[in-house]
Amino acid sequence: MRGEVVNSQDLPAGYRVLDETTLAQALTGLAPVRERLGGGAQAWRVREVSDGNMNTVFMVDGPEGAIVAKQALPYIRVIGESWPFPLNRIVYEHAALVEEGRLCPERVPEVYAFEPEQALLVMEALRPHIILRKGFVAGTRYPKLAEHIGTFLAETLFWTSDLALTTPAKKALMARFAGNAELCATTEDVIFAGPYWQAPLNRWTRPHLDALAAEMRADTELKLAATEMKLVFRTATEALLHGDLHTGSIMATETDTRVIDPEWTFHGPMGFDVGAVLGNLLLAYCSQPGHAGGGDGRSAYAAWILDTFCEVWERFASDFLALWRAQGEEILPATLFARPEDADRLRARRLETIFEDSLGFAGCKMIRRILGISHVEDLEAIQDPALRARCEAHALRLARELLVNRRRYRTAHDAAAAARDTAIAA
């Protein structure tokens, strides 16, 4: 199908699936791209660098600079045309990048152009950044990660919430993103339901995890907890979310961190974005014994990941509280409270709820990445299946604990202690 017209009444009339040969011609009509690259199409070097599950991504180098071009496909790339998927998801991704760029410009790539007819988004080439998940596999430390991601979460979630926006402004923002509903429905299926029954595309490390997978499918308390989180996901419209903020959607160097790929964006519970980050940090932590070797037991690196887990939450909470105290008159007008500490009691309770939600969503995210249809390189890169299964069993036991017993945990350090304790049990 590459390079040919896709016949569908739901697609733009001129839509074509682009490849390394046809992309350059599509880019020539975009003046900001021509200026960024320099020269003409014949001088551009195009390489497909697709790494995720959903779309095709190209790196284009020209005489003057480089860009990244991302095209949405009318199906899920890694599955094919048997799983059609809405093309307009890239419209919402573009809108989310613009919104995130307005609120936290230093943490997202700059958008250069958007071509709806081709479902084509052109943006800054992030160099020498790499996907964060690959850095965790390699054992790279990122000193600024917790600060950058904690602040990104605080800024984007606070400023798109009822805490900062008037009711009409919040409803108008929600309306702009309400059409991304099919991706929300897919999230519900693959995160909150699929891992808990014998869904056709589920997979896990067989036969090593067969018994544990069956145990979790039969675990009523676990399934009730996952369903509770599904209800929160469906009913809470607290802020505009990235919607898929895992460590494959973050690119980093030791000094810079950028968030990419917000195509799953929607208005939902704040804890869903926070929990996605926390859950993926825990997956990275649990995977570390599988990457040890050459005299490096990875214990010190694993401890650094747990420290980062705690610091992400603490940075988010402190920045979020500072924004609310300084800018949050919409929900807590000063005229209602004679003493600031009275308003702080409500703020503290709200953060407790976000933390509880975050742990619940973290647990759901971890389980789906081991027993569901889409896995993570942190664990998949472990070549020895028995060792991989031991790391995955640790992650599954920890995920169950955080999901079912999320109300017991008061601090990120409590949750980090659970991660260490379940490692001993596993």
Residue, then its C-alpha position, 0 to 999 in steps of 0.5 A: m500500500r506504500g505510495e498508493v492512494v488509499n480508497s476510503q470514504d473516511l479519508p481526505a481525497g488526496y491522502r496517500v501513504l508516504d514512503e522515503t521516495t514520496l515524502a520529499q515531494a509532499l514536503t516541498g509545498l510546505a514553506p517552513v519546511r523548505e526554509r528549515l531544510g534548505g536546498g531542494a527536495q533532491a538535496w534532502r536525505v529521507r530515512e524512515v525511523s518508525d519505532g512506535n506501534m501506530n505511525t510512520v516517522f521519517m527523519v529528513d536532513g537537508p543542507e541547512g537543517a533537519i526535521v521529523a515528519k510523522q504521518a498517521l496511517p488509517y490502521i495500526r502500523v504494527i498490526g496492519e489493515s486488519w485493525p483500522f484506526p481513525l486518521n484524525r488522531i493526528v489532528y488532535e496530536h497537533a492540537a495537543l502539541v500546540e497547547e503543550g507548547r504554549l504552556c511548557p514550550e521547553r519540554v515539547p518539540e517545536v511544530y513547523a507545519f501540519e498538513p491535514e490532507q496527508a495527515l502529516l505533522v512536521m516538527e523539530a528533529l531532537r538531537p542527540h536525544i534518544i527514547l528514554r526507554k532505550g536509555f534505561v535499557a542501556g543504564t544511562r542516568y538523566p539528572k534533569l529527568a525528574e525535574h523536567i517531567g514533574t514540571f511538565l506534568a504540573e504545568t500542563l495539567f494545572w493550566t488545562s484544569d478547572l483550577a485555572l480555567t473558567t467554566p466556559a473556557k474549560k468546556a470550550l477546551m474540552a469540546r476541541f478534543a472531544g472527538n478523539a473518543e475512539l482512542c479513549a475506547t481503545t485505551e479502555d479495552v487494552i488497559f482495563a479489560g484485555p489483560y484480565w481475560q484471554a483476549p486474542l492478541n494477548r501474549w506473555t512469556r510462556p510457559h514461565l508466566d502461564a500460572l501467574a497470568a491465570e492467577m491474575r485473570a482469576d483474581t476478583e479483587l484485582k479485576l474490581a480494582a482495574t474496573e474502578m480505575k476504568l470508571v475514573f478514566r471514563t468519568a473524570t475530566e479534570a485536565l487535558l492529558h497527553g494520554d500515553l505518557h510512557t517512557g517511549s513518549i519521552m526523548a532525553t539527554e542528560t540535560d534536556t527532556r522532551v515529551i512527544d506523541p500526544e495523539w491519545t490526548f483527551h480530557g481525563p483524570m490527572g492521575f492517568d498521565v502521572g501514573a503512566v510515568l510512574g508505572n513505566l519508571l517501575l517497569a524500568y526498575c523491575s527490568q534492571p536485573g535482566h540487563a546486568g552483566g559485565g560486572d555491573g549488577r545494576s543495583a545502583y542504577a535500579a536505586w537511581i530509578l526508584d529515587t527518580f520515581c519519588e522525585v517525579w511525584e515530589r516535583f509534580a506535587s510541589d510545582f502543582l501546589a505552587l501554581w494552585r496557590a498563586q493562580g487558583e482563584e477559580i476554585l479557591p477564591a481568597t474571599l471564602f477563606a480567612r486563613p490560607e491554611d484552610a484552603d491548603r487542607l483542600r489542596a492536600r486532599r486533592l493531591e492525595t486523590i491524584f496520588e491514589d489515582s496515579l498508583g492505580f493507573a500505574g498498576c494497570k499500565m504495568i500489567r497491560r505491558i506484560l499480559g496485554i497486546s503491547h509490551v515494552e523494550d525494558l523487558e522484551a530486550i531481556q534475552d533469557p526468557a526465564l530471567r525475563a519472566r522473573c523480572e516480569a513476575h516482580a513487576l506484576r506482583l508490584a502492580r497488583e499491590l499498588l492497584v489493589n491497595r493504592r489507598r494505603y500508600r501516602t507517599a512515593h517513598d512508601a510505594a518505592a519501598a513496596a517495589r523493593d519488598t516485592a523484589i525480595a518476594a519475587 
